[in-house]
Amino acid sequence: MKALDKTFAIRDGIEMTTRAVVAADEAYLRDAIESVSWQRRGLLQRLRRVDQRERARAPVPATSMLVLDAAS
């Protein structure tokens, strides 16, 4: 009976590890998918990937600053 109990304990451990790995992988993929969006850019309106985390940290474009300086 002890060998059978060990087998069940090992299987339970493997199943718990599998669930943890799958949950971590799904969270990683969900974060990667949600952090990227697409927008059309340029003269030919090509699709360009825009990382939302980078967009939040991006500096103000120089053209916007020039327009504000010229208006004042």
PDB file of N, CA, C and O in Angstrom:
ATOM      1  N   MET A   1       0.807  -1.202   0.000  1.00  0.00           N
ATOM      2  CA  MET A   1       0.000   0.000   0.000  1.00  0.00           C
ATOM      3  C   MET A   1       0.851   1.268   0.000  1.00  0.00           C
ATOM      4  O   MET A   1       0.429   2.288  -0.545  1.00  0.00           O
ATOM      5  N   LYS A   2       2.038   1.224   0.598  1.00  0.00           N
ATOM      6  CA  LYS A   2       2.864   2.416   0.657  1.00  0.00           C
ATOM      7  C   LYS A   2       3.326   2.834  -0.739  1.00  0.00           C
ATOM      8  O   LYS A   2       3.414   4.027  -1.029  1.00  0.00           O
ATOM      9  N   ALA A   3       3.618   1.874  -1.594  1.00  0.00           N
ATOM     10  CA  ALA A   3       4.047   2.199  -2.956  1.00  0.00           C
ATOM     11  C   ALA A   3       2.919   2.899  -3.706  1.00  0.00           C
ATOM     12  O   ALA A   3       3.173   3.834  -4.465  1.00  0.00           O
ATOM     13  N   LEU A   4       1.700   2.468  -3.508  1.00  0.00           N
ATOM     14  CA  LEU A   4       0.550   3.086  -4.157  1.00  0.00           C
ATOM     15  C   LEU A   4       0.344   4.518  -3.653  1.00  0.00           C
ATOM     16  O   LEU A   4       0.020   5.411  -4.437  1.00  0.00           O
ATOM     17  N   ASP A   5       0.530   4.739  -2.348  1.00  0.00           N
ATOM     18  CA  ASP A   5       0.411   6.087  -1.782  1.00  0.00           C
ATOM     19  C   ASP A   5       1.490   7.008  -2.343  1.00  0.00           C
ATOM     20  O   ASP A   5       1.231   8.176  -2.631  1.00  0.00           O
ATOM     21  N   LYS A   6       2.713   6.470  -2.498  1.00  0.00           N
ATOM     22  CA  LYS A   6       3.794   7.269  -3.065  1.00  0.00           C
ATOM     23  C   LYS A   6       3.481   7.654  -4.506  1.00  0.00           C
ATOM     24  O   LYS A   6       3.757   8.778  -4.928  1.00  0.00           O
ATOM     25  N   THR A   7       2.911   6.731  -5.251  1.00  0.00           N
ATOM     26  CA  THR A   7       2.557   7.002  -6.641  1.00  0.00           C
ATOM     27  C   THR A   7       1.525   8.122  -6.725  1.00  0.00           C
ATOM     28  O   THR A   7       1.649   9.023  -7.554  1.00  0.00           O
ATOM     29  N   PHE A   8       0.510   8.064  -5.869  1.00  0.00           N
ATOM     30  CA  PHE A   8      -0.506   9.123  -5.861  1.00  0.00           C
ATOM     31  C   PHE A   8       0.096  10.465  -5.436  1.00  0.00           C
ATOM     32  O   PHE A   8      -0.262  11.509  -5.982  1.00  0.00           O
ATOM     33  N   ALA A   9       0.997  10.438  -4.475  1.00  0.00           N
ATOM     34  CA  ALA A   9       1.637  11.674  -4.010  1.00  0.00           C
ATOM     35  C   ALA A   9       2.483  12.287  -5.134  1.00  0.00           C
ATOM     36  O   ALA A   9       2.482  13.504  -5.319  1.00  0.00           O
ATOM     37  N   ILE A  10       3.192  11.457  -5.869  1.00  0.00           N
ATOM     38  CA  ILE A  10       4.010  11.951  -6.987  1.00  0.00           C
ATOM     39  C   ILE A  10       3.114  12.530  -8.072  1.00  0.00           C
ATOM     40  O   ILE A  10       3.397  13.601  -8.608  1.00  0.00           O
ATOM     41  N   ARG A  11       2.031  11.825  -8.398  1.00  0.00           N
ATOM     42  CA  ARG A  11       1.105  12.340  -9.414  1.00  0.00           C
ATOM     43  C   ARG A  11       0.481  13.661  -8.987  1.00  0.00           C
ATOM     44  O   ARG A  11       0.341  14.576  -9.798  1.00  0.00           O
ATOM     45  N   ASP A  12       0.111  13.762  -7.727  1.00  0.00           N
ATOM     46  CA  ASP A  12      -0.457  15.020  -7.220  1.00  0.00           C
ATOM     47  C   ASP A  12       0.558  16.159  -7.337  1.00  0.00           C
ATOM     48  O   ASP A  12       0.213  17.277  -7.719  1.00  0.00           O
ATOM     49  N   GLY A  13       1.798  15.860  -7.007  1.00  0.00           N
ATOM     50  CA  GLY A  13       2.850  16.868  -7.124  1.00  0.00           C
ATOM     51  C   GLY A  13       3.057  17.317  -8.558  1.00  0.00           C
ATOM     52  O   GLY A  13       3.230  18.507  -8.824  1.00  0.00           O
ATOM     53  N   ILE A  14       3.039  16.367  -9.484  1.00  0.00           N
ATOM     54  CA  ILE A  14       3.202  16.689 -10.911  1.00  0.00           C
ATOM     55  C   ILE A  14       2.020  17.534 -11.393  1.00  0.00           C
ATOM     56  O   ILE A  14       2.209  18.510 -12.119  1.00  0.00           O
ATOM     57  N   GLU A  15       0.814  17.160 -10.993  1.00  0.00           N
ATOM     58  CA  GLU A  15      -0.372  17.934 -11.397  1.00  0.00           C
ATOM     59  C   GLU A  15      -0.337  19.348 -10.840  1.00  0.00           C
ATOM     60  O   GLU A  15      -0.695  20.289 -11.547  1.00  0.00           O
ATOM     61  N   MET A  16       0.081  19.523  -9.601  1.00  0.00           N
ATOM     62  CA  MET A  16       0.172  20.860  -9.009  1.00  0.00           C
ATOM     63  C   MET A  16       1.213  21.703  -9.740  1.00  0.00           C
ATOM     64  O   MET A  16       0.993  22.886  -9.996  1.00  0.00           O
ATOM     65  N   THR A  17       2.349  21.088 -10.074  1.00  0.00           N
ATOM     66  CA  THR A  17       3.391  21.802 -10.805  1.00  0.00           C
ATOM     67  C   THR A  17       2.903  22.188 -12.186  1.00  0.00           C
ATOM     68  O   THR A  17       3.155  23.302 -12.646  1.00  0.00           O
ATOM     69  N   THR A  18       2.207  21.280 -12.851  1.00  0.00           N
ATOM     70  CA  THR A  18       1.673  21.557 -14.184  1.00  0.00           C
ATOM     71  C   THR A  18       0.698  22.728 -14.146  1.00  0.00           C
ATOM     72  O   THR A  18       0.759  23.616 -14.996  1.00  0.00           O
ATOM     73  N   ARG A  19      -0.205  22.733 -13.160  1.00  0.00           N
ATOM     74  CA  ARG A  19      -1.162  23.833 -13.039  1.00  0.00           C
ATOM     75  C   ARG A  19      -0.457  25.170 -12.805  1.00  0.00           C
ATOM     76  O   ARG A  19      -0.855  26.191 -13.365  1.00  0.00           O
ATOM     77  N   ALA A  20       0.579  25.161 -11.985  1.00  0.00           N
ATOM     78  CA  ALA A  20       1.316  26.398 -11.705  1.00  0.00           C
ATOM     79  C   ALA A  20       2.030  26.911 -12.953  1.00  0.00           C
ATOM     80  O   ALA A  20       2.028  28.113 -13.217  1.00  0.00           O
ATOM     81  N   VAL A  21       2.640  26.008 -13.721  1.00  0.00           N
ATOM     82  CA  VAL A  21       3.347  26.406 -14.943  1.00  0.00           C
ATOM     83  C   VAL A  21       2.364  26.939 -15.976  1.00  0.00           C
ATOM     84  O   VAL A  21       2.641  27.953 -16.617  1.00  0.00           O
ATOM     85  N   VAL A  22       1.233  26.284 -16.148  1.00  0.00           N
ATOM     86  CA  VAL A  22       0.226  26.732 -17.109  1.00  0.00           C
ATOM     87  C   VAL A  22      -0.324  28.100 -16.716  1.00  0.00           C
ATOM     88  O   VAL A  22      -0.494  28.962 -17.578  1.00  0.00           O
ATOM     89  N   ALA A  23      -0.601  28.313 -15.441  1.00  0.00           N
ATOM     90  CA  ALA A  23      -1.119  29.600 -14.982  1.00  0.00           C
ATOM     91  C   ALA A  23      -0.098  30.716 -15.225  1.00  0.00           C
ATOM     92  O   ALA A  23      -0.466  31.809 -15.656  1.00  0.00           O
ATOM     93  N   ALA A  24       1.173  30.446 -14.951  1.00  0.00           N
ATOM     94  CA  ALA A  24       2.210  31.462 -15.172  1.00  0.00           C
ATOM     95  C   ALA A  24       2.361  31.761 -16.658  1.00  0.00           C
ATOM     96  O   ALA A  24       2.533  32.919 -17.040  1.00  0.00           O
ATOM     97  N   ASP A  25       2.300  30.745 -17.489  1.00  0.00           N
ATOM     98  CA  ASP A  25       2.424  30.931 -18.933  1.00  0.00           C
ATOM     99  C   ASP A  25       1.246  31.742 -19.473  1.00  0.00           C
ATOM    100  O   ASP A  25       1.440  32.633 -20.301  1.00  0.00           O
ATOM    101  N   GLU A  26       0.036  31.446 -19.019  1.00  0.00           N
ATOM    102  CA  GLU A  26      -1.138  32.191 -19.466  1.00  0.00           C
ATOM    103  C   GLU A  26      -1.062  33.656 -19.029  1.00  0.00           C
ATOM    104  O   GLU A  26      -1.448  34.547 -19.785  1.00  0.00           O
ATOM    105  N   ALA A  27      -0.573  33.905 -17.828  1.00  0.00           N
ATOM    106  CA  ALA A  27      -0.440  35.282 -17.349  1.00  0.00           C
ATOM    107  C   ALA A  27       0.588  36.041 -18.186  1.00  0.00           C
ATOM    108  O   ALA A  27       0.382  37.210 -18.513  1.00  0.00           O
ATOM    109  N   TYR A  28       1.689  35.383 -18.531  1.00  0.00           N
ATOM    110  CA  TYR A  28       2.734  36.008 -19.349  1.00  0.00           C
ATOM    111  C   TYR A  28       2.187  36.347 -20.734  1.00  0.00           C
ATOM    112  O   TYR A  28       2.415  37.444 -21.243  1.00  0.00           O
ATOM    113  N   LEU A  29       1.466  35.408 -21.341  1.00  0.00           N
ATOM    114  CA  LEU A  29       0.899  35.646 -22.667  1.00  0.00           C
ATOM    115  C   LEU A  29      -0.162  36.741 -22.629  1.00  0.00           C
ATOM    116  O   LEU A  29      -0.204  37.585 -23.524  1.00  0.00           O
ATOM    117  N   ARG A  30      -1.012  36.742 -21.618  1.00  0.00           N
ATOM    118  CA  ARG A  30      -2.051  37.765 -21.494  1.00  0.00           C
ATOM    119  C   ARG A  30      -1.417  39.157 -21.370  1.00  0.00           C
ATOM    120  O   ARG A  30      -1.886  40.110 -21.991  1.00  0.00           O
ATOM    121  N   ASP A  31      -0.360  39.271 -20.576  1.00  0.00           N
ATOM    122  CA  ASP A  31       0.329  40.551 -20.425  1.00  0.00           C
ATOM    123  C   ASP A  31       0.956  40.987 -21.740  1.00  0.00           C
ATOM    124  O   ASP A  31       0.899  42.164 -22.098  1.00  0.00           O
ATOM    125  N   ALA A  32       1.553  40.046 -22.461  1.00  0.00           N
ATOM    126  CA  ALA A  32       2.184  40.374 -23.741  1.00  0.00           C
ATOM    127  C   ALA A  32       1.153  40.821 -24.775  1.00  0.00           C
ATOM    128  O   ALA A  32       1.400  41.763 -25.529  1.00  0.00           O
ATOM    129  N   ILE A  33       0.024  40.166 -24.815  1.00  0.00           N
ATOM    130  CA  ILE A  33      -1.015  40.504 -25.794  1.00  0.00           C
ATOM    131  C   ILE A  33      -1.661  41.846 -25.463  1.00  0.00           C
ATOM    132  O   ILE A  33      -1.905  42.651 -26.361  1.00  0.00           O
ATOM    133  N   GLU A  34      -1.940  42.094 -24.187  1.00  0.00           N
ATOM    134  CA  GLU A  34      -2.614  43.327 -23.794  1.00  0.00           C
ATOM    135  C   GLU A  34      -1.721  44.555 -23.885  1.00  0.00           C
ATOM    136  O   GLU A  34      -2.224  45.677 -23.949  1.00  0.00           O
ATOM    137  N   SER A  35      -0.401  44.365 -23.893  1.00  0.00           N
ATOM    138  CA  SER A  35       0.500  45.511 -23.880  1.00  0.00           C
ATOM    139  C   SER A  35       0.814  46.047 -25.274  1.00  0.00           C
ATOM    140  O   SER A  35       1.536  47.036 -25.398  1.00  0.00           O
ATOM    141  N   VAL A  36       0.294  45.423 -26.317  1.00  0.00           N
ATOM    142  CA  VAL A  36       0.613  45.840 -27.681  1.00  0.00           C
ATOM    143  C   VAL A  36      -0.664  46.193 -28.429  1.00  0.00           C
ATOM    144  O   VAL A  36      -1.677  45.500 -28.330  1.00  0.00           O
ATOM    145  N   SER A  37      -0.593  47.280 -29.174  1.00  0.00           N
ATOM    146  CA  SER A  37      -1.699  47.623 -30.058  1.00  0.00           C
ATOM    147  C   SER A  37      -1.106  48.031 -31.405  1.00  0.00           C
ATOM    148  O   SER A  37       0.108  48.184 -31.538  1.00  0.00           O
ATOM    149  N   TRP A  38      -1.951  48.200 -32.376  1.00  0.00           N
ATOM    150  CA  TRP A  38      -1.506  48.532 -33.725  1.00  0.00           C
ATOM    151  C   TRP A  38      -2.101  49.859 -34.144  1.00  0.00           C
ATOM    152  O   TRP A  38      -3.235  50.184 -33.795  1.00  0.00           O
ATOM    153  N   GLN A  39      -1.327  50.622 -34.896  1.00  0.00           N
ATOM    154  CA  GLN A  39      -1.861  51.848 -35.455  1.00  0.00           C
ATOM    155  C   GLN A  39      -1.257  52.083 -36.833  1.00  0.00           C
ATOM    156  O   GLN A  39      -0.154  51.624 -37.130  1.00  0.00           O
ATOM    157  N   ARG A  40      -1.989  52.796 -37.658  1.00  0.00           N
ATOM    158  CA  ARG A  40      -1.518  53.104 -39.008  1.00  0.00           C
ATOM    159  C   ARG A  40      -0.626  54.331 -38.939  1.00  0.00           C
ATOM    160  O   ARG A  40      -0.984  55.334 -38.322  1.00  0.00           O
ATOM    161  N   ARG A  41       0.539  54.251 -39.576  1.00  0.00           N
ATOM    162  CA  ARG A  41       1.497  55.341 -39.520  1.00  0.00           C
ATOM    163  C   ARG A  41       2.081  55.604 -40.900  1.00  0.00           C
ATOM    164  O   ARG A  41       2.165  54.703 -41.734  1.00  0.00           O
ATOM    165  N   GLY A  42       2.472  56.821 -41.125  1.00  0.00           N
ATOM    166  CA  GLY A  42       3.213  57.179 -42.317  1.00  0.00           C
ATOM    167  C   GLY A  42       2.355  57.448 -43.525  1.00  0.00           C
ATOM    168  O   GLY A  42       1.129  57.336 -43.488  1.00  0.00           O
ATOM    169  N   LEU A  43       3.031  57.807 -44.601  1.00  0.00           N
ATOM    170  CA  LEU A  43       2.378  58.166 -45.850  1.00  0.00           C
ATOM    171  C   LEU A  43       1.564  57.017 -46.436  1.00  0.00           C
ATOM    172  O   LEU A  43       0.478  57.227 -46.977  1.00  0.00           O
ATOM    173  N   LEU A  44       2.099  55.794 -46.326  1.00  0.00           N
ATOM    174  CA  LEU A  44       1.413  54.625 -46.887  1.00  0.00           C
ATOM    175  C   LEU A  44       0.475  53.953 -45.890  1.00  0.00           C
ATOM    176  O   LEU A  44      -0.120  52.917 -46.186  1.00  0.00           O
ATOM    177  N   GLN A  45       0.350  54.550 -44.711  1.00  0.00           N
ATOM    178  CA  GLN A  45      -0.550  54.027 -43.676  1.00  0.00           C
ATOM    179  C   GLN A  45      -0.261  52.561 -43.345  1.00  0.00           C
ATOM    180  O   GLN A  45      -1.175  51.745 -43.236  1.00  0.00           O
ATOM    181  N   ARG A  46       0.999  52.250 -43.191  1.00  0.00           N
ATOM    182  CA  ARG A  46       1.382  50.890 -42.805  1.00  0.00           C
ATOM    183  C   ARG A  46       1.068  50.665 -41.339  1.00  0.00           C
ATOM    184  O   ARG A  46       1.118  51.586 -40.523  1.00  0.00           O
ATOM    185  N   LEU A  47       0.741  49.410 -41.019  1.00  0.00           N
ATOM    186  CA  LEU A  47       0.487  49.077 -39.620  1.00  0.00           C
ATOM    187  C   LEU A  47       1.796  49.059 -38.867  1.00  0.00           C
ATOM    188  O   LEU A  47       2.797  48.525 -39.345  1.00  0.00           O
ATOM    189  N   ARG A  48       1.782  49.646 -37.685  1.00  0.00           N
ATOM    190  CA  ARG A  48       2.964  49.675 -36.844  1.00  0.00           C
ATOM    191  C   ARG A  48       2.559  49.236 -35.454  1.00  0.00           C
ATOM    192  O   ARG A  48       1.538  49.671 -34.922  1.00  0.00           O
ATOM    193  N   ARG A  49       3.373  48.367 -34.871  1.00  0.00           N
ATOM    194  CA  ARG A  49       3.089  47.895 -33.519  1.00  0.00           C
ATOM    195  C   ARG A  49       3.479  48.973 -32.524  1.00  0.00           C
ATOM    196  O   ARG A  49       4.577  49.524 -32.592  1.00  0.00           O
ATOM    197  N   VAL A  50       2.579  49.270 -31.603  1.00  0.00           N
ATOM    198  CA  VAL A  50       2.823  50.284 -30.592  1.00  0.00           C
ATOM    199  C   VAL A  50       2.717  49.618 -29.229  1.00  0.00           C
ATOM    200  O   VAL A  50       1.658  49.117 -28.851  1.00  0.00           O
ATOM    201  N   ASP A  51       3.812  49.616 -28.504  1.00  0.00           N
ATOM    202  CA  ASP A  51       3.812  49.059 -27.158  1.00  0.00           C
ATOM    203  C   ASP A  51       3.233  50.115 -26.226  1.00  0.00           C
ATOM    204  O   ASP A  51       3.790  51.207 -26.110  1.00  0.00           O
ATOM    205  N   GLN A  52       2.138  49.810 -25.569  1.00  0.00           N
ATOM    206  CA  GLN A  52       1.451  50.788 -24.725  1.00  0.00           C
ATOM    207  C   GLN A  52       2.323  51.229 -23.566  1.00  0.00           C
ATOM    208  O   GLN A  52       2.201  52.363 -23.103  1.00  0.00           O
ATOM    209  N   ARG A  53       3.205  50.353 -23.082  1.00  0.00           N
ATOM    210  CA  ARG A  53       4.096  50.745 -21.987  1.00  0.00           C
ATOM    211  C   ARG A  53       5.094  51.783 -22.473  1.00  0.00           C
ATOM    212  O   ARG A  53       5.432  52.704 -21.729  1.00  0.00           O
ATOM    213  N   GLU A  54       5.578  51.656 -23.716  1.00  0.00           N
ATOM    214  CA  GLU A  54       6.505  52.642 -24.267  1.00  0.00           C
ATOM    215  C   GLU A  54       5.791  53.950 -24.544  1.00  0.00           C
ATOM    216  O   GLU A  54       6.349  55.025 -24.324  1.00  0.00           O
ATOM    217  N   ARG A  55       4.553  53.864 -25.029  1.00  0.00           N
ATOM    218  CA  ARG A  55       3.795  55.071 -25.348  1.00  0.00           C
ATOM    219  C   ARG A  55       3.569  55.906 -24.084  1.00  0.00           C
ATOM    220  O   ARG A  55       3.584  57.135 -24.148  1.00  0.00           O
ATOM    221  N   ALA A  56       3.365  55.265 -22.965  1.00  0.00           N
ATOM    222  CA  ALA A  56       3.147  55.988 -21.714  1.00  0.00           C
ATOM    223  C   ALA A  56       4.410  56.713 -21.269  1.00  0.00           C
ATOM    224  O   ALA A  56       4.328  57.755 -20.619  1.00  0.00           O
ATOM    225  N   ARG A  57       5.590  56.169 -21.614  1.00  0.00           N
ATOM    226  CA  ARG A  57       6.851  56.777 -21.207  1.00  0.00           C
ATOM    227  C   ARG A  57       7.457  57.660 -22.284  1.00  0.00           C
ATOM    228  O   ARG A  57       8.492  58.285 -22.052  1.00  0.00           O
ATOM    229  N   ALA A  58       6.839  57.725 -23.454  1.00  0.00           N
ATOM    230  CA  ALA A  58       7.433  58.437 -24.588  1.00  0.00           C
ATOM    231  C   ALA A  58       7.484  59.936 -24.324  1.00  0.00           C
ATOM    232  O   ALA A  58       6.563  60.501 -23.735  1.00  0.00           O
ATOM    233  N   PRO A  59       8.574  60.583 -24.767  1.00  0.00           N
ATOM    234  CA  PRO A  59       8.662  62.037 -24.608  1.00  0.00           C
ATOM    235  C   PRO A  59       7.722  62.744 -25.572  1.00  0.00           C
ATOM    236  O   PRO A  59       7.248  62.141 -26.534  1.00  0.00           O
ATOM    237  N   VAL A  60       7.456  63.987 -25.326  1.00  0.00           N
ATOM    238  CA  VAL A  60       6.602  64.786 -26.198  1.00  0.00           C
ATOM    239  C   VAL A  60       7.344  64.999 -27.517  1.00  0.00           C
ATOM    240  O   VAL A  60       8.514  65.381 -27.503  1.00  0.00           O
ATOM    241  N   PRO A  61       6.692  64.762 -28.648  1.00  0.00           N
ATOM    242  CA  PRO A  61       7.367  64.953 -29.935  1.00  0.00           C
ATOM    243  C   PRO A  61       7.824  66.395 -30.117  1.00  0.00           C
ATOM    244  O   PRO A  61       7.184  67.327 -29.629  1.00  0.00           O
ATOM    245  N   ALA A  62       8.926  66.567 -30.817  1.00  0.00           N
ATOM    246  CA  ALA A  62       9.513  67.895 -31.013  1.00  0.00           C
ATOM    247  C   ALA A  62       8.568  68.816 -31.783  1.00  0.00           C
ATOM    248  O   ALA A  62       8.550  70.021 -31.535  1.00  0.00           O
ATOM    249  N   THR A  63       7.781  68.267 -32.714  1.00  0.00           N
ATOM    250  CA  THR A  63       6.873  69.107 -33.495  1.00  0.00           C
ATOM    251  C   THR A  63       5.829  69.762 -32.602  1.00  0.00           C
ATOM    252  O   THR A  63       5.460  70.914 -32.827  1.00  0.00           O
ATOM    253  N   SER A  64       5.357  69.054 -31.609  1.00  0.00           N
ATOM    254  CA  SER A  64       4.372  69.637 -30.692  1.00  0.00           C
ATOM    255  C   SER A  64       4.997  70.779 -29.900  1.00  0.00           C
ATOM    256  O   SER A  64       4.356  71.800 -29.654  1.00  0.00           O
ATOM    257  N   MET A  65       6.243  70.598 -29.508  1.00  0.00           N
ATOM    258  CA  MET A  65       6.911  71.651 -28.756  1.00  0.00           C
ATOM    259  C   MET A  65       7.156  72.874 -29.621  1.00  0.00           C
ATOM    260  O   MET A  65       7.049  74.002 -29.138  1.00  0.00           O
ATOM    261  N   LEU A  66       7.487  72.669 -30.908  1.00  0.00           N
ATOM    262  CA  LEU A  66       7.722  73.786 -31.804  1.00  0.00           C
ATOM    263  C   LEU A  66       6.447  74.585 -32.037  1.00  0.00           C
ATOM    264  O   LEU A  66       6.482  75.815 -32.087  1.00  0.00           O
ATOM    265  N   VAL A  67       5.326  73.893 -32.181  1.00  0.00           N
ATOM    266  CA  VAL A  67       4.049  74.559 -32.399  1.00  0.00           C
ATOM    267  C   VAL A  67       3.692  75.401 -31.179  1.00  0.00           C
ATOM    268  O   VAL A  67       3.224  76.532 -31.314  1.00  0.00           O
ATOM    269  N   LEU A  68       3.914  74.849 -29.995  1.00  0.00           N
ATOM    270  CA  LEU A  68       3.609  75.592 -28.783  1.00  0.00           C
ATOM    271  C   LEU A  68       4.529  76.814 -28.664  1.00  0.00           C
ATOM    272  O   LEU A  68       4.072  77.887 -28.269  1.00  0.00           O
ATOM    273  N   ASP A  69       5.814  76.669 -28.998  1.00  0.00           N
ATOM    274  CA  ASP A  69       6.745  77.791 -28.915  1.00  0.00           C
ATOM    275  C   ASP A  69       6.379  78.875 -29.909  1.00  0.00           C
ATOM    276  O   ASP A  69       6.473  80.059 -29.588  1.00  0.00           O
ATOM    277  N   ALA A  70       5.957  78.492 -31.128  1.00  0.00           N
ATOM    278  CA  ALA A  70       5.616  79.471 -32.144  1.00  0.00           C
ATOM    279  C   ALA A  70       4.348  80.235 -31.778  1.00  0.00           C
ATOM    280  O   ALA A  70       4.200  81.400 -32.145  1.00  0.00           O
ATOM    281  N   ALA A  71       3.443  79.593 -31.067  1.00  0.00           N
ATOM    282  CA  ALA A  71       2.181  80.227 -30.714  1.00  0.00           C
ATOM    283  C   ALA A  71       2.365  81.258 -29.597  1.00  0.00           C
ATOM    284  O   ALA A  71       1.547  82.168 -29.459  1.00  0.00           O
ATOM    285  N   SER A  72       3.411  81.127 -28.813  1.00  0.00           N
ATOM    286  CA  SER A  72       3.559  82.037 -27.665  1.00  0.00           C
ATOM    287  C   SER A  72       4.283  83.311 -27.996  1.00  0.00           C
ATOM    288  O   SER A  72       4.473  84.158 -27.122  1.00  0.00           O
TER     289      SER A  72
END
